[in-house]
Amino acid sequence: MSNAIVWSVGGLRHIVGDWENIASDTLDMIDVGLGVFDQNYRLIYANAPFRDLRGYSNDLCSVGVSLEALLEHSALRGDFGPGDPNALVQARLDEIAAATDRFVEHVRPDGQALQIRYQRRDDGGLTITYRDQTAEKHAQQALALSEERYSLVSQAADEAIYDWEVGTEHFFASPRLDELLGHEISGSTKPMEAWRELVHPDDLDRYVENIRCHFKDESNALEQEYRVRTRDGDFHWVHDRGAVVRDEAGHVLRLVGAVRDVTEIRAAEANLAATQRRLVSSLSSLSDGILMVDAERRVELFNQRYVEIFSAAAGQDASSIIWVGRNFFDMIRDGYDMGMFEPHPDGADAWIENRLKAWENPMSQWELELANGSWILLNERELPDGGRISIYTDVTEIKRREAEADAARQRFEEAIEAISSGFALWDAQDRLVISNTRFRAYFSDIADIVVPGNTFSEIISAGIERGLFPAAAGDVDGYLEKIAEKRLRADATVREQFVNNLWLQITDHRTQDGGIVSIYTDVTELKERQEEVARQSALLQLTLENMGQGISLVDKDLRTMAFNQKFLELMGFPANDFQPGFTMEQAFRWNAERGEYGPGDIDQQVAERLELAAKFQAHQFQRTKPDGTVLEIVGIPIDGGGMVSTYTDITERKAAEDGMRAALDEFNAVSEHIDYGILFTGSDLRARIVNKAFRDLWGMDQAFIDTAPHMRDVIEFNKNTGLYGITKDQWDTWLTGRLAAIEAGAVPPTEIVRGDGKVLTYQVVALPDGGRMMTYFDITELKTREVEAARARDAAETALADLRKAQERLVQSEKMASLGQLTAGIAHEIKNPLNFINNFSKLSAEMLEELEEIIEEPIKALDEEDRYDAEDLFETVRDNLGKIAQHGQRADSIVKNMLLHSRDGPSERQLVNLNAITEEALNLAYHGARAEDQSFNIDIVKELDGELGEIECYQQDLMRVFLNLITNGMYAATMHNTGSDAHEPRISLTTRSAGHVAEIEIRDNGMGIPTEVREKIFLPFFTTKPAGEGTGLGLSLSYDIVVKQHGGTLTVDSDPGKYTAFTVSLPMPKRQE
């Protein structure tokens, strides 16, 4: 047993060592150099690529060497370029110290390109990686081969056996248990309690709970790890595995198990986990994906880059399907379902099957296209234990560049075939590399010689021998030497050769690798055209010299191609200084120096004109020379660049035009201030002169007039404004007639009325030159004054008639005033006897009561019949006296109201109960109507607001208002003839409070007020009653009393044939809170 224990511990140490070897070997396999430095920048670890990529020897790049020493070695070797090595080293150390994560691209003098990454670790150390990017410009090289990977050796058991009889507390253990712990558990009286006391306090609850669950048959076996205290006080980790023995009833009889010390295994596992973490940390800095799979195809190790590659391919986070211990093929099937890979035509199963075949026959390198279009170079190797190590390198950029190179090559071949010239590419040894069809066609007689690989001299010599180069006859060597001299310069100088009855224009260009590109252009036709151009140029020059204008022709480079003598004369250019081919800069500078452009910087004047001329824009302008000559210069651009310009002396014409323009300006100045519209046209009926009055009259702006519109356009300008008052279906006919009248000649003054009400007089006069003059006078104001004068006359006559009616009404008013005075007199005369009647009726009632008391006893003494008669007589007299008093008081109230109504001028303001005076006015109006007509009857409806309260007012005047409105309402209700016997006259009186306003509504069901007269009813002397029945002053006076005296409102609402309602609104005093 003890030998097994030693072997187990040694196996664990071997495993830890194996992991370190695996990590080192794995890092040596990758093509990224990895160097790990401590806080003092001293090397802890460096893989082989780190040394190889920088050319460090094993002796130099050893553990403990400083980063400064390595950089100094590189500087002295010239890796950092020229300069002081110490300064170069210090500069890099400063850059490294200043950054936490920095990428640097570095090209060594030997052409090797490295990508360097300096990454600061959390412990203050430094990780440096080198990636050789040189090979990536062509193709991704295979990843370094992985070393063998060792399988973990299964641990041999090293256990102590125990048997616990639960019921008797008898405990048996093998001697190994006491050796393991240094305690004699077997000899203890209470062994299980002694055992529990040895269990670590942090593990005790879990230990007891696991035993309890197993005893309750909640687990098939008891297996757990926990810590126990040894004799020396240390805690050891033990692995405890056991099982219970039960009786037939299921009760626990015994617990049998085995315990082994796993402390060193635990420590080894911790070291192993730390090693794995260091390995994963190192691999995480790599740009390649790393995946390790064991012999059972379970994932053992992967880095973050592996997850990133396939997350990008899936378009989502793939970490949910990638974990250690997972079956590799289950993982990639999930990846297929997530869309990482290009779909297989036969589905996922077929794709997995193909992957299995690749797994059984691993290749060192093969390419895999992912669903997102990226390409991965997979370097997959089988390990001795049957596992796999795979390195995934993203070669998308390399694939793209290869594709671009293929496409560029194809485009190049297509391009040289598409050009119209012959093309030939020669290498640095002057051998033909490639040529297009047209080049070979030029040398068709030596097609067997014009093939890739033959030199230029071989091809030309064969052509000379076969007569393709007539100019070489008699001097072949000299001809070849002459061609070689021009050709080898390869500076794009144009040379011409007559080959096989064709004129070829040849240019040679040097390539970067020392080769030559030759372009052969057939210019035979161009040669013939040049001869024709020479003949035409002579003819052109003859024509130019016979023109009365100066003319010049410049090319796209602003160089004169042709000009005539007149041009030189007009511009004042000396013929000796301005020969054919002179530049526009020479001409501009000549003019500037002579002051043609006025004062200023000459260079700036020349530069400005050159800049404008280079735009080749069509132009026409006039220029006055210092001697007063006026030139009209017209320039017309030529396709492809260049300009033809004409120069005309217009000095005399200019003077005539200036005189004419001055006269026209005077005429325009006069016409612009005339207040009637004027329009002049030419014989083509296009507007030439239009004054401001015409434009304003028809709403036209100057921009429209400046277009010289035809009369049709002038008239149609207001087609849709309605000014002509012509409908759309009549427009064309009307317009045709209008234009015909204008074309016919003179049109006499005609009066027209526009749609906006303006009245115009319109006249057309035919002019001697065939044009027309049209005038438009606005006589709207004149017409308006005529209408106003007629209206004034009519108004005066109407006012006279109204005055006569007013006089009649005033007479009636005087009558009413006299009647009021008479009423007041009558009321005063009646007042005295009425007071006598009221007083004596009251006195008689009192005396009757005294008499009744006096004769009470004598009456009792009468017999029953006489006593009844006496009492009945007393009662009858008493009732009669009460009626006399009641009617006397009523008559007194009527008299008081008559006196109030007959008074002149407002009374004093006083607090009055609105409900009382409105009700009194209603009663007074009703009894007044009954007094005039005993048959008068009307239905009265009262809705009085009991909370209305009092207002301060002129009581007598408000009584007049209410009495007038109620009287009018009763009149309207009784005079309404509906043609039905069912109509019952009705008047309603309503009072209500609306905030701080009291409203009194008087509504009747009469004939209503027509809409057309509703706004007139408050005017003085306006009445709807028949003549003699009303003065027309009642509502006017009522309105003044309510609005002017009391600050209220008087409104009317009426529905003709149904009702009329007058509403009086009066301000109420604010209530005290």
Protein Blocks (a to p, Z undefined) as FASTA:
>chain_A
ZZmmmmmmmmmmmmmmmmmmmmmmmmmmpmcdcddddfkopafbdcfklmmmnopafklm
gghiafklmmmmmmmnopnogadfklmmmmmmmmmmmpmbdcdddddfkopacddddddd
fkopacdddddfklmmmoccddddddddddddddddddddddddfklopacddfklmmmn
opafklpmblmlmmmmmpcfklmmmmmmmmmmmmnopafbdcdddddddfkopacddddd
ddddddfkopafbdcdddddfklmmmmmmmmmmmmmmmmmmmmmpcbdcddddfkopafb
dcfklmmmmmmmnopafklmgcghiafklmmmmmmmnopaccdfkbjklmmmmmmmmmmm
ccfbdcdddfkopacdddddddfkopacdddddfklmmmmmmmmmmmmmmmmmmmmmpmb
dcddddfkopafbdcfklmmmmmmlmmmmcghiafklmmmmmmmnopammlgoplmlmmm
mmmmmmmnonopacdddeehiacdddddddfkopacdddddfklmmmmmmmmmmmmmmmm
mmmmmpcbdcddddfkopafbdcfklmmmnopafklmcghiafklmmmmmmmnopnopad
fklmmmmmmmmmmnopacddddddfkopacdddddddehiaaddddddfklmmmmmmmmm
mmmmmmmmmmmmpcbdcddddfkopafbdcfklmmmnopafklmmnopafklmmmmmmmn
omnopafklmmmmmmmmmmmmmnopadddddddfkopacdddddddfkopacdddddfkl
mmmmmmmmmmmmmmmmmmmmmmmmmmmmmmmmmmmmmmmmmmmmmmmmmmmmmmmmmmmm
mmmmmmmmmmmmmmmmmmmmpcfklmmmmmmmmmmmmmmmmmmmmmmmmmmmmmmmmmmm
mpgcjdddddddfklmmmmmmmmmmmmmmmmpmkbccdddddddfklopadddfklmmmm
mmmmmmmmmmmmmmpcghiakbccddddddddehjaccdddddfbebjafklmmmmmpgh
iafbdehiaghlmmmmmmmmmmmmnopacdddddehiaccdddddddddddZZ
